[in-house]
Amino acid sequence: MGDPTGEESGPGAPRAPVPARRRARTRRHAFRHSPFFPATVLLLIVAAAAGLFAGSYTYAMANPTPHNIPTAVTGVPASEIKRAEFVQGMEKALGAELRLRHFATYEAARNAVDDQQVYAILQDRPGAAGLDVSGASGATVAQLLAETAPQVGRTVGVPVIVKDINPLQKGDPRGLALFYITLAAVIVGFVGAIQLGVHASALNPAERIAFTAGYSLLGGFAIAAVVDWVLGALRLPFAESWLILALTMFTSGMVFSMCD
């Protein structure tokens, strides 16, 4: 039976999904042209970046294991040391290769350590083996060598004398202070630029650059002063460190200002 309004009704009458679909399309269109769409995309990007940063940093730094360790050898040819039971025991314990380089004198080997061409010096001493490590060249590598060498020495019956010839400063035994003060300079540089853009948006470009340079100089001075003078964690070459930190803050701040 027909509907009095002229529209078909009953079980066989077609339904009208079009208005529902049109409403859905309208909502999607409105959402994509609203401020919520870029905010949602940014939310997802920031969350993914946070996870990737934390995961990659943790994977690389949580349990670092060197695959090969450049090591200087003095006094005897490297081929003979390579066959020594102590070196073989070290490589087995570390799960890494000691990449041996022969130097005619200890002074030459020490210069190679200072130039970060090698990370340790292996030498013969009366009745013992000597292993000089460089904590400032790589705290993790130096710690692995210093902990492993005496154990291997006891196993093979060779006393081992370990000495750190470039120790880290007492206030920074893990060698992380420089990383943290650099990270602070980068983050604060960005934050300063953000705050200038929000609270001092009336500044013209030249004025904004001048104020960015100003807070960079003051911020770099504050970081260096707190780490060196107040906490005593590091003894820094103050003027050079101040200017490097100020330049880091200025660069990060200007990167944000140019993209803003």
HUSUL-V422117 format. One record per residue. RES is the residue in three letters. PSI is psi in degrees with one decimal (none if undefined). OMEGA is omega in radians with two decimals (NA if undefined). Layout:
BEGIN
res = <RES:RES>
psi = <PSI:PSI>
omega = <OMEGA:OMEGA>
END
This chain:
BEGIN
res = <MET:GLY:ASP:PRO:THR:GLY:GLU:GLU:SER:GLY:PRO:GLY:ALA:PRO:ARG:ALA:PRO:VAL:PRO:ALA:ARG:ARG:ARG:ALA:ARG:THR:ARG:ARG:HIS:ALA:PHE:ARG:HIS:SER:PRO:PHE:PHE:PRO:ALA:THR:VAL:LEU:LEU:LEU:ILE:VAL:ALA:ALA:ALA:ALA:GLY:LEU:PHE:ALA:GLY:SER:TYR:THR:TYR:ALA:MET:ALA:ASN:PRO:THR:PRO:HIS:ASN:ILE:PRO:THR:ALA:VAL:THR:GLY:VAL:PRO:ALA:SER:GLU:ILE:LYS:ARG:ALA:GLU:PHE:VAL:GLN:GLY:MET:GLU:LYS:ALA:LEU:GLY:ALA:GLU:LEU:ARG:LEU:ARG:HIS:PHE:ALA:THR:TYR:GLU:ALA:ALA:ARG:ASN:ALA:VAL:ASP:ASP:GLN:GLN:VAL:TYR:ALA:ILE:LEU:GLN:ASP:ARG:PRO:GLY:ALA:ALA:GLY:LEU:ASP:VAL:SER:GLY:ALA:SER:GLY:ALA:THR:VAL:ALA:GLN:LEU:LEU:ALA:GLU:THR:ALA:PRO:GLN:VAL:GLY:ARG:THR:VAL:GLY:VAL:PRO:VAL:ILE:VAL:LYS:ASP:ILE:ASN:PRO:LEU:GLN:LYS:GLY:ASP:PRO:ARG:GLY:LEU:ALA:LEU:PHE:TYR:ILE:THR:LEU:ALA:ALA:VAL:ILE:VAL:GLY:PHE:VAL:GLY:ALA:ILE:GLN:LEU:GLY:VAL:HIS:ALA:SER:ALA:LEU:ASN:PRO:ALA:GLU:ARG:ILE:ALA:PHE:THR:ALA:GLY:TYR:SER:LEU:LEU:GLY:GLY:PHE:ALA:ILE:ALA:ALA:VAL:VAL:ASP:TRP:VAL:LEU:GLY:ALA:LEU:ARG:LEU:PRO:PHE:ALA:GLU:SER:TRP:LEU:ILE:LEU:ALA:LEU:THR:MET:PHE:THR:SER:GLY:MET:VAL:PHE:SER:MET:CYS:ASP>
psi = <139.1:154.5:141.6:-25.2:-7.0:-6.7:146.2:145.8:170.2:178.1:-30.9:-4.3:137.1:144.4:165.6:85.9:-10.8:-47.4:-39.0:-42.9:-39.3:-38.8:-40.0:-42.6:-37.9:-41.3:-42.7:-42.2:-42.9:-38.8:-41.5:-23.2:13.2:164.5:-12.3:-27.5:-55.3:-32.2:-38.8:-42.9:-44.5:-39.7:-46.1:-39.7:-44.8:-42.3:-43.5:-41.1:-38.8:-44.4:-41.8:-41.5:-49.4:-41.8:-46.2:-40.5:-42.1:-41.0:-38.7:-32.7:-18.2:-42.1:67.1:137.2:115.5:144.6:-32.2:145.4:108.0:123.1:131.8:146.6:131.7:147.5:-34.2:156.7:146.2:-32.3:-36.1:-41.7:-36.8:-32.0:-7.0:145.8:-33.6:-45.7:-42.0:-39.9:-38.0:-46.2:-38.9:-41.8:-37.7:-22.6:28.0:161.8:134.1:104.4:98.7:137.9:128.3:134.8:139.5:-32.7:159.3:-34.7:-40.3:-39.9:-39.7:-39.0:-36.6:-36.4:-44.9:-31.0:3.5:33.1:-29.6:160.8:-6.7:161.8:123.0:125.8:159.8:137.3:158.1:112.9:11.5:170.1:139.9:133.9:109.9:125.2:168.8:97.6:-34.3:-23.3:-26.0:101.7:-38.9:-46.2:-43.6:-41.0:-42.7:-45.6:-43.1:-32.8:-33.6:-38.4:-48.0:-35.7:-45.2:-38.7:-42.1:-35.3:-42.4:-1.2:28.5:114.3:139.8:127.8:114.3:132.5:135.0:111.0:-14.9:69.4:152.2:161.3:150.5:-32.4:-6.8:67.9:-18.6:-4.6:29.6:-9.2:-41.9:-38.3:-44.4:-38.5:-31.8:-42.3:-40.4:-41.9:-41.1:-47.7:-47.2:-33.1:-43.8:-46.3:-41.6:-42.9:-38.7:-45.0:-37.3:-40.5:-32.0:-47.3:-11.0:47.1:-15.8:-8.2:139.3:169.6:-43.0:-41.1:-37.4:-40.2:-41.6:-43.3:-33.1:-42.7:-37.6:-49.1:-24.3:-43.7:-44.9:-40.9:-42.7:-40.1:-43.0:-43.0:-50.1:-39.4:-42.2:-46.2:-39.2:-61.0:-42.2:-55.1:-26.0:23.1:-36.5:144.4:102.6:150.1:99.5:-50.4:-45.6:-43.8:-41.8:-48.9:-37.1:-44.7:-40.4:-42.0:-37.8:-46.1:-42.9:-42.7:-47.1:-38.5:-40.7:-32.8:-45.2:-42.3:-38.0:-29.5:-11.1:none>
omega = <-3.12:3.10:-3.13:-3.12:3.14:3.12:3.13:3.08:3.13:-3.06:-3.08:-3.08:3.14:3.09:-3.06:3.13:-3.04:3.14:3.13:3.11:3.14:3.10:3.13:3.11:3.13:3.11:3.11:3.12:3.14:-3.14:-3.11:3.13:3.08:3.09:-3.14:-3.11:3.09:3.11:3.12:3.10:3.12:3.11:-3.12:3.14:-3.14:3.13:3.13:3.14:3.12:3.12:3.13:3.14:-3.12:-3.12:-3.13:-3.14:3.13:3.13:-3.08:-2.95:-3.03:-3.13:-3.07:3.12:3.14:3.13:3.03:-3.05:3.07:-3.05:3.11:3.09:3.13:2.97:-3.12:3.13:-3.12:-3.11:3.12:3.10:-3.11:-3.14:-3.09:-3.11:-3.13:-3.13:3.12:3.09:3.10:-3.12:3.12:-3.12:-3.11:-3.02:-3.10:-3.14:2.96:-3.12:-2.95:3.06:-3.10:3.05:-3.07:-3.09:3.10:-3.14:3.11:3.10:3.13:3.08:3.10:3.07:-3.14:3.11:3.13:2.99:3.06:-3.07:-3.12:3.10:3.10:-3.09:3.08:3.02:-3.10:3.11:-3.09:3.01:3.11:3.09:3.10:3.13:-3.12:-3.13:-3.12:3.12:3.13:-3.04:-3.11:3.14:-3.14:3.13:3.11:-3.13:-3.10:3.14:-3.03:-3.03:3.13:3.12:3.12:3.12:3.11:-3.14:-3.08:3.10:3.12:3.08:-3.11:3.08:-3.11:3.13:3.07:-3.07:3.06:-3.07:3.02:3.14:-3.05:3.14:-3.12:-3.03:3.14:3.12:-3.09:-3.04:-3.14:3.09:-3.08:-3.13:3.06:3.10:3.11:-3.14:-3.14:-3.08:-3.12:3.07:3.08:-3.10:3.11:3.12:3.10:-3.12:3.06:3.14:-3.10:-2.99:3.12:-3.07:-3.13:3.13:3.03:-3.05:-3.13:3.13:3.14:3.10:-3.13:3.14:3.06:3.08:-3.13:-3.13:3.08:3.12:3.13:-3.14:3.09:3.09:-3.12:-3.14:-3.12:-3.12:-3.13:-3.08:-3.06:-3.00:-3.04:-3.08:-3.09:-3.11:-3.13:2.96:-3.02:2.84:-2.77:-3.05:-3.13:-3.14:3.12:-3.09:3.10:3.12:3.11:3.11:3.10:3.12:-3.13:-3.13:-3.14:3.12:-3.14:3.07:3.12:-3.11:-3.14:-3.14:-3.07:NA>
END
